[in-house]
Amino acid sequence: MPEHYHEDYYHAFLAGTFVGRGYGVESNKEHGLGRPDLLLKDKDNRRAIVIGAKKSQKEADMDADCDEALRQIVGQKYAEGLYGYEQIFCYGIAFFQKKARVKKGAAGE
Protein backbone atom coordinates (compact mmCIF):
# COMPACT_ATOMS: atom_id res chain seq x y z
CA MET A 1 0.00 0.00 0.00
CA PRO A 2 1.52 3.36 -0.99
CA GLU A 3 2.50 5.66 1.84
CA HIS A 4 1.13 8.78 0.11
CA TYR A 5 -2.14 8.68 -1.76
CA HIS A 6 -3.31 11.14 -4.38
CA GLU A 7 -6.50 13.12 -3.86
CA ASP A 8 -8.32 11.08 -6.51
CA TYR A 9 -7.74 7.93 -4.42
CA TYR A 10 -9.65 9.45 -1.47
CA HIS A 11 -12.31 10.81 -3.80
CA ALA A 12 -12.93 7.36 -5.33
CA PHE A 13 -12.95 5.79 -1.87
CA LEU A 14 -15.71 8.16 -0.71
CA ALA A 15 -17.78 7.78 -3.88
CA GLY A 16 -17.62 3.99 -3.66
CA THR A 17 -18.58 4.01 -0.02
CA PHE A 18 -21.73 6.03 -0.63
CA VAL A 19 -22.77 4.21 -3.81
CA GLY A 20 -22.59 1.01 -1.78
CA ARG A 21 -24.95 2.54 0.79
CA GLY A 22 -27.62 3.31 -1.83
CA TYR A 23 -27.09 7.05 -2.32
CA GLY A 24 -27.29 8.71 -5.69
CA VAL A 25 -23.73 9.98 -6.15
CA GLU A 26 -22.62 12.79 -8.44
CA SER A 27 -18.88 13.23 -8.67
CA ASN A 28 -17.34 16.48 -9.96
CA LYS A 29 -20.57 17.34 -11.74
CA GLU A 30 -21.38 20.99 -12.47
CA HIS A 31 -23.40 22.52 -9.63
CA GLY A 32 -23.62 26.08 -8.35
CA LEU A 33 -20.59 28.00 -9.60
CA GLY A 34 -18.30 25.00 -9.94
CA ARG A 35 -17.91 21.29 -9.39
CA PRO A 36 -18.30 19.86 -5.87
CA ASP A 37 -16.21 16.78 -5.16
CA LEU A 38 -19.28 14.75 -4.23
CA LEU A 39 -22.99 15.44 -4.16
CA LEU A 40 -25.03 12.69 -2.51
CA LYS A 41 -28.77 12.51 -2.96
CA ASP A 42 -31.15 10.55 -0.77
CA LYS A 43 -34.40 11.18 -2.63
CA ASP A 44 -36.50 8.89 -0.44
CA ASN A 45 -35.71 10.94 2.68
CA ARG A 46 -35.32 14.27 0.79
CA ARG A 47 -31.75 14.80 2.02
CA ALA A 48 -28.65 15.88 0.15
CA ILE A 49 -25.00 15.95 1.21
CA VAL A 50 -22.29 18.10 -0.35
CA ILE A 51 -18.74 16.94 0.32
CA GLY A 52 -15.52 18.80 -0.29
CA ALA A 53 -12.43 16.62 0.04
CA LYS A 54 -8.85 17.81 0.47
CA LYS A 55 -5.55 15.98 0.69
CA SER A 56 -3.46 17.49 3.47
CA GLN A 57 0.29 17.85 3.08
CA LYS A 58 0.80 17.18 6.79
CA GLU A 59 -1.36 16.07 9.68
CA ALA A 60 -1.27 19.51 11.28
CA ASP A 61 -3.02 20.96 8.18
CA MET A 62 -6.10 18.77 8.43
CA ASP A 63 -8.32 21.21 10.38
CA ALA A 64 -7.48 24.09 8.07
CA ASP A 65 -8.06 21.92 5.00
CA CYS A 66 -11.51 20.91 6.29
CA ASP A 67 -12.31 24.59 6.79
CA GLU A 68 -11.08 25.38 3.27
CA ALA A 69 -13.29 22.65 1.81
CA LEU A 70 -16.31 24.10 3.64
CA ARG A 71 -15.47 27.64 2.45
CA GLN A 72 -15.30 26.33 -1.10
CA ILE A 73 -18.72 24.66 -0.78
CA VAL A 74 -20.27 27.92 0.39
CA GLY A 75 -18.29 30.26 -1.86
CA GLN A 76 -19.02 28.24 -4.99
CA LYS A 77 -22.69 27.84 -3.95
CA TYR A 78 -22.63 24.07 -4.39
CA ALA A 79 -25.69 23.58 -2.18
CA GLU A 80 -27.90 26.04 -4.06
CA GLY A 81 -30.52 24.75 -6.45
CA LEU A 82 -31.12 21.44 -4.69
CA TYR A 83 -34.87 21.77 -4.98
CA GLY A 84 -37.08 19.22 -3.28
CA TYR A 85 -34.56 18.40 -0.56
CA GLU A 86 -35.63 19.30 2.97
CA GLN A 87 -32.19 18.83 4.50
CA ILE A 88 -28.84 19.72 2.96
CA PHE A 89 -25.68 18.82 4.84
CA CYS A 90 -22.20 20.06 3.99
CA TYR A 91 -18.98 18.34 5.02
CA GLY A 92 -15.33 19.20 4.59
CA ILE A 93 -13.10 16.16 4.74
CA ALA A 94 -9.31 16.24 4.92
CA PHE A 95 -7.14 13.19 4.37
CA PHE A 96 -3.57 12.65 5.41
CA GLN A 97 -2.15 9.23 4.62
CA LYS A 98 -4.51 6.81 6.41
CA LYS A 99 -6.17 9.46 8.58
CA ALA A 100 -9.30 11.48 7.92
CA ARG A 101 -10.86 14.47 9.64
CA VAL A 102 -14.44 15.55 9.00
CA LYS A 103 -16.10 18.88 9.76
CA LYS A 104 -19.73 19.75 9.25
CA GLY A 105 -20.82 23.14 8.02
CA ALA A 106 -24.11 24.80 7.18
CA ALA A 107 -25.26 24.99 3.57
CA GLY A 108 -25.73 28.75 3.68
CA GLU A 109 -22.89 29.95 5.90
MMTF fields as JSON, N, C-alpha, C and O atoms, coordinates in Angstrom:
{
  "mmtfVersion": "1.0.0",
  "mmtfProducer": "UNKNOWN",
  "numBonds": 435,
  "numAtoms": 436,
  "numGroups": 109,
  "numChains": 1,
  "numModels": 1,
  "chainsPerModel": [1],
  "groupsPerChain": [109],
  "chainIdList": ["A"],
  "bondAtomList": [4, 2, 8, 6, 12, 10, 16, 14, 20, 18, 24, 22, 28, 26, 32, 30, 36, 34, 40, 38, 44, 42, 48, 46, 52, 50, 56, 54, 60, 58, 64, 62, 68, 66, 72, 70, 76, 74, 80, 78, 84, 82, 88, 86, 92, 90, 96, 94, 100, 98, 104, 102, 108, 106, 112, 110, 116, 114, 120, 118, 124, 122, 128, 126, 132, 130, 136, 134, 140, 138, 144, 142, 148, 146, 152, 150, 156, 154, 160, 158, 164, 162, 168, 166, 172, 170, 176, 174, 180, 178, 184, 182, 188, 186, 192, 190, 196, 194, 200, 198, 204, 202, 208, 206, 212, 210, 216, 214, 220, 218, 224, 222, 228, 226, 232, 230, 236, 234, 240, 238, 244, 242, 248, 246, 252, 250, 256, 254, 260, 258, 264, 262, 268, 266, 272, 270, 276, 274, 280, 278, 284, 282, 288, 286, 292, 290, 296, 294, 300, 298, 304, 302, 308, 306, 312, 310, 316, 314, 320, 318, 324, 322, 328, 326, 332, 330, 336, 334, 340, 338, 344, 342, 348, 346, 352, 350, 356, 354, 360, 358, 364, 362, 368, 366, 372, 370, 376, 374, 380, 378, 384, 382, 388, 386, 392, 390, 396, 394, 400, 398, 404, 402, 408, 406, 412, 410, 416, 414, 420, 418, 424, 422, 428, 426, 432, 430],
  "bondOrderList": [1, 1, 1, 1, 1, 1, 1, 1, 1, 1, 1, 1, 1, 1, 1, 1, 1, 1, 1, 1, 1, 1, 1, 1, 1, 1, 1, 1, 1, 1, 1, 1, 1, 1, 1, 1, 1, 1, 1, 1, 1, 1, 1, 1, 1, 1, 1, 1, 1, 1, 1, 1, 1, 1, 1, 1, 1, 1, 1, 1, 1, 1, 1, 1, 1, 1, 1, 1, 1, 1, 1, 1, 1, 1, 1, 1, 1, 1, 1, 1, 1, 1, 1, 1, 1, 1, 1, 1, 1, 1, 1, 1, 1, 1, 1, 1, 1, 1, 1, 1, 1, 1, 1, 1, 1, 1, 1, 1],
  "groupList": [{"groupName": "MET", "atomNameList": ["N", "CA", "C", "O"], "elementList": ["N", "C", "C", "O"], "formalChargeList": [0, 0, 0, 0], "bondAtomList": [1, 0, 2, 1, 3, 2], "bondOrderList": [1, 1, 2], "singleLetterCode": "M", "chemCompType": "L-PEPTIDE LINKING"}, {"groupName": "PRO", "atomNameList": ["N", "CA", "C", "O"], "elementList": ["N", "C", "C", "O"], "formalChargeList": [0, 0, 0, 0], "bondAtomList": [1, 0, 2, 1, 3, 2], "bondOrderList": [1, 1, 2], "singleLetterCode": "P", "chemCompType": "L-PEPTIDE LINKING"}, {"groupName": "GLU", "atomNameList": ["N", "CA", "C", "O"], "elementList": ["N", "C", "C", "O"], "formalChargeList": [0, 0, 0, 0], "bondAtomList": [1, 0, 2, 1, 3, 2], "bondOrderList": [1, 1, 2], "singleLetterCode": "E", "chemCompType": "L-PEPTIDE LINKING"}, {"groupName": "HIS", "atomNameList": ["N", "CA", "C", "O"], "elementList": ["N", "C", "C", "O"], "formalChargeList": [0, 0, 0, 0], "bondAtomList": [1, 0, 2, 1, 3, 2], "bondOrderList": [1, 1, 2], "singleLetterCode": "H", "chemCompType": "L-PEPTIDE LINKING"}, {"groupName": "TYR", "atomNameList": ["N", "CA", "C", "O"], "elementList": ["N", "C", "C", "O"], "formalChargeList": [0, 0, 0, 0], "bondAtomList": [1, 0, 2, 1, 3, 2], "bondOrderList": [1, 1, 2], "singleLetterCode": "Y", "chemCompType": "L-PEPTIDE LINKING"}, {"groupName": "ASP", "atomNameList": ["N", "CA", "C", "O"], "elementList": ["N", "C", "C", "O"], "formalChargeList": [0, 0, 0, 0], "bondAtomList": [1, 0, 2, 1, 3, 2], "bondOrderList": [1, 1, 2], "singleLetterCode": "D", "chemCompType": "L-PEPTIDE LINKING"}, {"groupName": "ALA", "atomNameList": ["N", "CA", "C", "O"], "elementList": ["N", "C", "C", "O"], "formalChargeList": [0, 0, 0, 0], "bondAtomList": [1, 0, 2, 1, 3, 2], "bondOrderList": [1, 1, 2], "singleLetterCode": "A", "chemCompType": "L-PEPTIDE LINKING"}, {"groupName": "PHE", "atomNameList": ["N", "CA", "C", "O"], "elementList": ["N", "C", "C", "O"], "formalChargeList": [0, 0, 0, 0], "bondAtomList": [1, 0, 2, 1, 3, 2], "bondOrderList": [1, 1, 2], "singleLetterCode": "F", "chemCompType": "L-PEPTIDE LINKING"}, {"groupName": "LEU", "atomNameList": ["N", "CA", "C", "O"], "elementList": ["N", "C", "C", "O"], "formalChargeList": [0, 0, 0, 0], "bondAtomList": [1, 0, 2, 1, 3, 2], "bondOrderList": [1, 1, 2], "singleLetterCode": "L", "chemCompType": "L-PEPTIDE LINKING"}, {"groupName": "GLY", "atomNameList": ["N", "CA", "C", "O"], "elementList": ["N", "C", "C", "O"], "formalChargeList": [0, 0, 0, 0], "bondAtomList": [1, 0, 2, 1, 3, 2], "bondOrderList": [1, 1, 2], "singleLetterCode": "G", "chemCompType": "PEPTIDE LINKING"}, {"groupName": "THR", "atomNameList": ["N", "CA", "C", "O"], "elementList": ["N", "C", "C", "O"], "formalChargeList": [0, 0, 0, 0], "bondAtomList": [1, 0, 2, 1, 3, 2], "bondOrderList": [1, 1, 2], "singleLetterCode": "T", "chemCompType": "L-PEPTIDE LINKING"}, {"groupName": "VAL", "atomNameList": ["N", "CA", "C", "O"], "elementList": ["N", "C", "C", "O"], "formalChargeList": [0, 0, 0, 0], "bondAtomList": [1, 0, 2, 1, 3, 2], "bondOrderList": [1, 1, 2], "singleLetterCode": "V", "chemCompType": "L-PEPTIDE LINKING"}, {"groupName": "ARG", "atomNameList": ["N", "CA", "C", "O"], "elementList": ["N", "C", "C", "O"], "formalChargeList": [0, 0, 0, 0], "bondAtomList": [1, 0, 2, 1, 3, 2], "bondOrderList": [1, 1, 2], "singleLetterCode": "R", "chemCompType": "L-PEPTIDE LINKING"}, {"groupName": "SER", "atomNameList": ["N", "CA", "C", "O"], "elementList": ["N", "C", "C", "O"], "formalChargeList": [0, 0, 0, 0], "bondAtomList": [1, 0, 2, 1, 3, 2], "bondOrderList": [1, 1, 2], "singleLetterCode": "S", "chemCompType": "L-PEPTIDE LINKING"}, {"groupName": "ASN", "atomNameList": ["N", "CA", "C", "O"], "elementList": ["N", "C", "C", "O"], "formalChargeList": [0, 0, 0, 0], "bondAtomList": [1, 0, 2, 1, 3, 2], "bondOrderList": [1, 1, 2], "singleLetterCode": "N", "chemCompType": "L-PEPTIDE LINKING"}, {"groupName": "LYS", "atomNameList": ["N", "CA", "C", "O"], "elementList": ["N", "C", "C", "O"], "formalChargeList": [0, 0, 0, 0], "bondAtomList": [1, 0, 2, 1, 3, 2], "bondOrderList": [1, 1, 2], "singleLetterCode": "K", "chemCompType": "L-PEPTIDE LINKING"}, {"groupName": "ILE", "atomNameList": ["N", "CA", "C", "O"], "elementList": ["N", "C", "C", "O"], "formalChargeList": [0, 0, 0, 0], "bondAtomList": [1, 0, 2, 1, 3, 2], "bondOrderList": [1, 1, 2], "singleLetterCode": "I", "chemCompType": "L-PEPTIDE LINKING"}, {"groupName": "GLN", "atomNameList": ["N", "CA", "C", "O"], "elementList": ["N", "C", "C", "O"], "formalChargeList": [0, 0, 0, 0], "bondAtomList": [1, 0, 2, 1, 3, 2], "bondOrderList": [1, 1, 2], "singleLetterCode": "Q", "chemCompType": "L-PEPTIDE LINKING"}, {"groupName": "CYS", "atomNameList": ["N", "CA", "C", "O"], "elementList": ["N", "C", "C", "O"], "formalChargeList": [0, 0, 0, 0], "bondAtomList": [1, 0, 2, 1, 3, 2], "bondOrderList": [1, 1, 2], "singleLetterCode": "C", "chemCompType": "L-PEPTIDE LINKING"}],
  "groupTypeList": [0, 1, 2, 3, 4, 3, 2, 5, 4, 4, 3, 6, 7, 8, 6, 9, 10, 7, 11, 9, 12, 9, 4, 9, 11, 2, 13, 14, 15, 2, 3, 9, 8, 9, 12, 1, 5, 8, 8, 8, 15, 5, 15, 5, 14, 12, 12, 6, 16, 11, 16, 9, 6, 15, 15, 13, 17, 15, 2, 6, 5, 0, 5, 6, 5, 18, 5, 2, 6, 8, 12, 17, 16, 11, 9, 17, 15, 4, 6, 2, 9, 8, 4, 9, 4, 2, 17, 16, 7, 18, 4, 9, 16, 6, 7, 7, 17, 15, 15, 6, 12, 11, 15, 15, 9, 6, 6, 9, 2],
  "groupIdList": [1, 2, 3, 4, 5, 6, 7, 8, 9, 10, 11, 12, 13, 14, 15, 16, 17, 18, 19, 20, 21, 22, 23, 24, 25, 26, 27, 28, 29, 30, 31, 32, 33, 34, 35, 36, 37, 38, 39, 40, 41, 42, 43, 44, 45, 46, 47, 48, 49, 50, 51, 52, 53, 54, 55, 56, 57, 58, 59, 60, 61, 62, 63, 64, 65, 66, 67, 68, 69, 70, 71, 72, 73, 74, 75, 76, 77, 78, 79, 80, 81, 82, 83, 84, 85, 86, 87, 88, 89, 90, 91, 92, 93, 94, 95, 96, 97, 98, 99, 100, 101, 102, 103, 104, 105, 106, 107, 108, 109],
  "secStructList": [7, 7, 1, 1, 7, 7, 2, 2, 2, 2, 2, 2, 2, 2, 2, 2, 2, 2, 2, 2, 6, 6, 7, 3, 3, 3, 3, 1, 7, 7, 5, 6, 6, 5, 7, 7, 1, 3, 3, 3, 3, 3, 6, 6, 6, 6, 3, 3, 3, 3, 3, 3, 3, 3, 3, 7, 1, 1, 4, 4, 4, 2, 2, 2, 2, 2, 2, 2, 2, 2, 2, 2, 2, 2, 2, 6, 6, 6, 6, 6, 6, 7, 6, 6, 7, 1, 3, 3, 3, 3, 3, 3, 3, 3, 3, 3, 6, 6, 3, 3, 3, 3, 3, 3, 3, 7, 6, 6, 7],
  "xCoordList": [0.856, 0.0, 0.896, 1.795, 0.661, 1.524, 1.388, 0.32, 2.503, 2.497, 1.731, 1.07, 1.817, 1.134, 0.144, 0.52, -1.096, -2.144, -2.39, -2.111, -2.911, -3.314, -4.754, -5.491, -5.148, -6.501, -7.567, -8.614, -7.318, -8.322, -8.556, -9.638, -7.567, -7.743, -8.809, -9.722, -8.691, -9.646, -11.035, -12.049, -11.061, -12.314, -13.045, -14.239, -12.334, -12.934, -13.374, -14.411, -12.594, -12.952, -14.294, -15.172, -14.448, -15.705, -16.872, -17.924, -16.697, -17.775, -18.22, -19.418, -17.282, -17.617, -18.34, -19.251, -17.934, -18.578, -20.052, -20.907, -20.349, -21.734, -22.591, -23.784, -22.017, -22.766, -23.188, -24.316, -22.289, -22.585, -23.671, -24.281, -23.915, -24.951, -26.278, -27.236, -26.361, -27.623, -27.884, -28.977, -26.914, -27.09, -26.904, -26.149, -27.595, -27.289, -26.051, -26.058, -24.996, -23.729, -23.386, -23.347, -23.14, -22.625, -21.211, -20.984, -20.284, -18.88, -18.357, -18.372, -17.895, -17.339, -18.286, -17.847, -19.571, -20.575, -20.893, -20.956, -21.088, -21.378, -22.556, -23.631, -22.334, -23.399, -23.006, -21.849, -23.955, -23.618, -22.666, -22.919, -21.569, -20.591, -19.369, -18.353, -19.465, -18.303, -18.668, -19.762, -17.732, -17.91, -17.572, -16.396, -18.594, -18.3, -17.66, -17.92, -16.831, -16.213, -17.276, -17.262, -18.19, -19.279, -20.587, -20.631, -21.635, -22.986, -23.789, -23.961, -24.28, -25.032, -26.501, -26.86, -27.342, -28.775, -29.51, -29.37, -30.285, -31.154, -32.579, -33.19, -33.092, -34.402, -35.539, -36.501, -35.428, -36.498, -36.708, -37.847, -35.626, -35.706, -35.534, -35.491, -35.435, -35.324, -34.146, -34.266, -32.983, -31.748, -30.665, -30.612, -29.806, -28.647, -27.413, -27.5, -26.273, -25.003, -23.995, -23.8, -23.359, -22.295, -20.985, -20.845, -20.027, -18.742, -17.608, -17.506, -16.769, -15.517, -14.39, -14.312, -13.525, -12.428, -11.088, -10.889, -10.192, -8.85, -7.81, -8.04, -6.686, -5.546, -4.579, -4.056, -4.348, -3.465, -2.004, -1.68, -1.142, 0.292, 0.93, 1.938, 0.326, 0.801, -0.387, -1.399, -0.253, -1.357, -1.83, -3.026, -0.919, -1.268, -2.151, -2.77, -2.217, -3.015, -4.462, -5.273, -4.794, -6.105, -7.283, -8.257, -7.216, -8.32, -8.504, -9.622, -7.407, -7.481, -7.986, -8.722, -7.602, -8.061, -9.551, -10.238, -10.058, -11.512, -12.236, -13.248, -11.707, -12.312, -12.288, -13.255, -11.19, -11.078, -12.099, -12.702, -12.293, -13.294, -14.695, -15.486, -15.002, -16.312, -16.468, -17.541, -15.411, -15.465, -15.723, -16.471, -15.113, -15.301, -16.743, -17.323, -17.324, -18.716, -19.64, -20.524, -19.425, -20.27, -19.962, -20.875, -18.689, -18.287, -18.686, -19.024, -18.648, -19.023, -20.51, -20.979, -21.239, -22.693, -23.112, -24.102, -22.349, -22.63, -23.966, -24.562, -24.452, -25.692, -26.932, -28.055, -26.745, -27.901, -28.523, -27.833, -29.822, -30.519, -30.859, -31.248, -30.726, -31.116, -32.588, -32.915, -33.45, -34.874, -35.475, -35.115, -36.398, -37.077, -36.396, -36.895, -35.263, -34.561, -34.809, -34.544, -35.319, -35.632, -34.4, -34.34, -33.419, -32.191, -30.994, -30.906, -30.081, -28.842, -27.701, -27.624, -26.826, -25.677, -24.411, -24.289, -23.476, -22.198, -21.066, -21.051, -20.113, -18.98, -17.676, -17.565, -16.698, -15.331, -14.548, -14.564, -13.868, -13.097, -11.656, -11.389, -10.732, -9.31, -8.696, -8.998, -7.839, -7.144, -5.648, -5.089, -5.025, -3.567, -3.168, -3.441, -2.528, -2.152, -3.374, -4.329, -3.385, -4.515, -5.469, -6.327, -5.322, -6.172, -7.149, -6.876, -8.284, -9.297, -9.862, -10.011, -10.174, -10.857, -12.053, -11.956, -13.185, -14.44, -14.994, -15.038, -15.419, -16.103, -17.411, -17.49, -18.426, -19.735, -19.934, -19.573, -20.506, -20.822, -22.268, -22.944, -22.74, -24.108, -24.103, -23.145, -25.176, -25.263, -25.184, -24.671, -25.676, -25.732, -24.812, -25.035, -23.786, -22.892, -22.198, -21.411],
  "yCoordList": [-1.182, 0.0, 1.237, 1.344, 2.181, 3.359, 4.214, 4.312, 4.826, 5.658, 6.962, 7.457, 7.516, 8.779, 8.558, 8.131, 8.848, 8.681, 10.008, 11.073, 9.938, 11.14, 11.465, 10.601, 12.703, 13.12, 12.279, 12.006, 11.868, 11.08, 9.712, 9.142, 9.189, 7.934, 8.121, 7.305, 9.187, 9.446, 9.737, 9.305, 10.463, 10.811, 9.527, 9.376, 8.62, 7.36, 6.505, 5.844, 6.522, 5.786, 6.274, 5.471, 7.603, 8.16, 7.831, 7.393, 8.036, 7.775, 6.322, 6.045, 5.403, 3.987, 3.633, 2.804, 4.257, 4.007, 4.397, 3.65, 5.559, 6.035, 5.342, 5.134, 4.981, 4.213, 2.886, 2.433, 2.273, 1.008, 1.117, 0.113, 2.313, 2.537, 2.959, 3.227, 3.026, 3.312, 4.769, 5.101, 5.644, 7.05, 7.25, 6.525, 8.235, 8.708, 9.581, 10.539, 9.277, 9.978, 10.704, 10.103, 12.005, 12.793, 13.213, 13.771, 12.948, 13.226, 14.266, 14.046, 15.398, 16.476, 16.942, 17.33, 16.903, 17.341, 18.82, 19.265, 19.555, 20.994, 21.252, 20.675, 22.142, 22.523, 23.845, 24.037, 24.757, 26.081, 26.765, 26.82, 27.289, 28.001, 27.147, 27.666, 25.845, 24.998, 23.528, 23.127, 22.739, 21.288, 20.748, 20.61, 20.442, 19.863, 18.48, 17.782, 18.101, 16.78, 15.693, 14.842, 15.727, 14.749, 15.416, 16.256, 15.029, 15.439, 14.162, 13.415, 13.913, 12.694, 13.047, 14.023, 12.25, 12.514, 11.302, 10.182, 11.558, 10.555, 11.031, 11.704, 10.673, 11.176, 10.679, 11.406, 9.444, 8.887, 9.705, 9.915, 10.167, 10.938, 12.435, 13.209, 12.847, 14.265, 14.956, 16.064, 14.253, 14.798, 14.802, 13.93, 15.808, 15.878, 16.196, 16.86, 15.714, 15.946, 16.44, 15.818, 17.561, 18.1, 17.871, 18.248, 17.25, 16.936, 17.586, 17.444, 18.296, 18.804, 18.01, 17.905, 17.454, 16.623, 17.276, 17.788, 17.247, 17.814, 16.798, 16.044, 16.787, 15.978, 16.911, 17.852, 16.643, 17.492, 17.097, 15.924, 18.101, 17.85, 17.327, 16.621, 17.686, 17.177, 17.105, 17.777, 16.296, 16.068, 17.368, 17.547, 18.249, 19.511, 20.41, 21.343, 20.145, 20.959, 20.498, 21.167, 19.376, 18.773, 19.659, 19.745, 20.313, 21.205, 22.341, 22.631, 22.975, 24.095, 23.629, 24.357, 22.432, 21.924, 21.592, 21.782, 21.102, 20.91, 22.242, 22.35, 23.253, 24.588, 25.136, 25.754, 24.912, 25.376, 24.675, 25.306, 23.389, 22.646, 23.207, 23.346, 23.529, 24.105, 25.496, 25.838, 26.301, 27.64, 27.521, 28.314, 26.544, 26.334, 25.937, 26.42, 25.066, 24.659, 25.874, 26.022, 26.735, 27.92, 28.952, 29.476, 29.242, 30.257, 29.929, 30.823, 28.664, 28.238, 27.873, 27.444, 28.049, 27.841, 26.439, 26.278, 25.439, 24.065, 23.556, 22.676, 24.083, 23.585, 24.289, 23.884, 25.324, 26.043, 25.257, 24.555, 25.388, 24.747, 23.289, 22.591, 22.818, 21.443, 21.452, 21.286, 21.645, 21.768, 20.411, 19.384, 20.44, 19.217, 18.492, 17.473, 19.01, 18.399, 19.232, 20.434, 18.59, 19.301, 19.564, 20.556, 18.687, 18.834, 18.761, 17.881, 19.715, 19.72, 19.834, 20.794, 18.855, 18.823, 19.069, 18.623, 19.782, 20.057, 19.585, 19.852, 18.874, 18.343, 18.645, 18.485, 19.083, 19.204, 18.043, 17.808, 17.321, 16.159, 16.339, 16.619, 16.178, 16.245, 14.874, 14.209, 14.474, 13.187, 13.429, 14.283, 12.675, 12.648, 11.195, 10.6, 10.643, 9.233, 8.386, 8.381, 7.675, 6.806, 7.447, 6.77, 8.741, 9.455, 10.356, 10.83, 10.576, 11.477, 12.328, 11.866, 13.563, 14.466, 15.028, 15.385, 15.108, 15.552, 16.711, 16.656, 17.762, 18.883, 19.132, 19.042, 19.445, 19.746, 21.256, 21.963, 21.726, 23.142, 23.298, 22.315, 24.511, 24.801, 25.142, 25.721, 24.779, 24.994, 26.461, 26.791, 27.353, 28.752, 29.66, 30.87, 29.107, 29.95, 30.985, 31.779],
  "zCoordList": [0.0, 0.0, 0.0, 0.834, -0.932, -0.986, 0.268, 0.872, 0.634, 1.839, 1.617, 2.53, 0.41, 0.107, -1.032, -2.124, -0.767, -1.756, -2.462, -1.912, -3.671, -4.384, -4.018, -3.544, -4.237, -3.863, -4.561, -3.975, -5.791, -6.508, -5.857, -5.996, -5.16, -4.419, -3.335, -3.212, -2.557, -1.473, -2.048, -1.5, -3.144, -3.803, -4.235, -3.977, -4.882, -5.333, -4.142, -4.198, -3.08, -1.869, -1.323, -1.006, -1.215, -0.708, -1.632, -1.167, -2.926, -3.88, -3.786, -3.742, -3.755, -3.664, -2.378, -2.373, -1.302, -0.015, -0.056, 0.42, -0.62, -0.628, -1.678, -1.453, -2.813, -3.806, -3.185, -3.38, -2.447, -1.782, -0.722, -0.355, -0.232, 0.788, 0.159, 0.885, -1.167, -1.834, -2.175, -2.635, -1.963, -2.315, -3.814, -4.462, -4.35, -5.691, -5.56, -4.787, -6.29, -6.145, -7.441, -8.515, -7.322, -8.439, -8.066, -6.993, -8.938, -8.673, -9.663, -10.874, -9.136, -9.959, -11.057, -12.14, -10.779, -11.743, -11.495, -10.349, -12.553, -12.475, -11.545, -11.706, -10.555, -9.626, -9.0, -8.627, -8.882, -8.355, -9.315, -10.519, -8.781, -9.6, -9.93, -10.393, -9.693, -9.944, -9.906, -10.302, -9.422, -9.386, -7.997, -7.659, -7.186, -5.874, -6.044, -7.024, -5.089, -5.159, -5.213, -6.102, -4.26, -4.234, -3.84, -2.941, -4.521, -4.163, -4.019, -4.982, -2.815, -2.515, -2.382, -1.724, -3.008, -2.96, -2.408, -2.9, -1.384, -0.772, -1.04, -0.21, -2.204, -2.634, -1.753, -1.507, -1.279, -0.439, 0.825, 1.244, 1.437, 2.683, 2.455, 3.411, 1.184, 0.789, 1.472, 1.994, 1.453, 2.022, 0.954, 0.086, 1.043, 0.153, 0.988, 2.021, 0.528, 1.209, 0.184, -0.861, 0.491, -0.353, 0.388, 1.551, -0.298, 0.322, -0.464, -1.683, 0.263, -0.287, 0.341, 1.565, -0.472, 0.038, -0.3, -1.402, 0.652, 0.473, 0.934, 1.879, 0.268, 0.695, 1.401, 0.804, 2.669, 3.468, 3.235, 3.052, 3.247, 3.08, 4.363, 4.327, 5.499, 6.791, 7.738, 7.54, 8.748, 9.68, 10.335, 10.565, 10.627, 11.283, 10.411, 10.924, 9.107, 8.183, 8.068, 7.428, 8.674, 8.434, 8.826, 8.079, 9.975, 10.383, 9.383, 8.957, 9.018, 8.072, 6.709, 6.044, 6.289, 5.001, 5.026, 4.023, 6.149, 6.292, 6.168, 5.475, 6.845, 6.79, 5.365, 4.919, 4.655, 3.269, 2.379, 1.512, 2.586, 1.809, 2.063, 1.13, 3.318, 3.639, 3.038, 2.54, 3.08, 2.454, 0.961, 0.389, 0.339, -1.096, -1.403, -2.375, -0.588, -0.781, -0.743, -1.587, 0.237, 0.39, -0.692, -1.332, -0.895, -1.863, -3.285, -4.061, -3.629, -4.988, -5.096, -6.15, -3.99, -3.95, -4.407, -5.12, -3.989, -4.391, -3.882, -4.504, -2.768, -2.177, -2.725, -2.422, -3.518, -4.062, -5.212, -5.952, -5.344, -6.448, -6.209, -7.146, -5.004, -4.689, -4.275, -3.1, -5.236, -4.977, -4.637, -5.212, -3.689, -3.279, -2.128, -1.65, -1.684, -0.556, 0.688, 0.704, 1.73, 2.971, 3.811, 4.537, 3.717, 4.499, 3.547, 2.69, 3.729, 2.961, 3.959, 4.725, 3.941, 4.838, 4.029, 2.888, 4.634, 3.986, 4.882, 6.084, 4.275, 5.02, 4.301, 3.086, 5.073, 4.588, 5.167, 6.375, 4.299, 4.744, 4.303, 3.134, 5.232, 4.924, 5.174, 6.165, 4.265, 4.368, 4.473, 3.785, 5.331, 5.413, 5.617, 6.66, 4.618, 4.624, 4.955, 4.177, 6.07, 6.408, 7.409, 7.976, 7.625, 8.584, 7.842, 6.739, 8.473, 7.919, 9.035, 10.166, 8.719, 9.642, 8.902, 7.727, 9.592, 8.996, 9.803, 11.032, 9.11, 9.759, 9.029, 7.804, 9.807, 9.253, 9.227, 10.167, 8.147, 8.017, 7.613, 7.31, 7.607, 7.178, 5.696, 5.184, 5.014, 3.57, 3.196, 2.126, 4.047, 3.68, 4.469, 4.515, 5.089, 5.9, 5.051, 5.566]
}
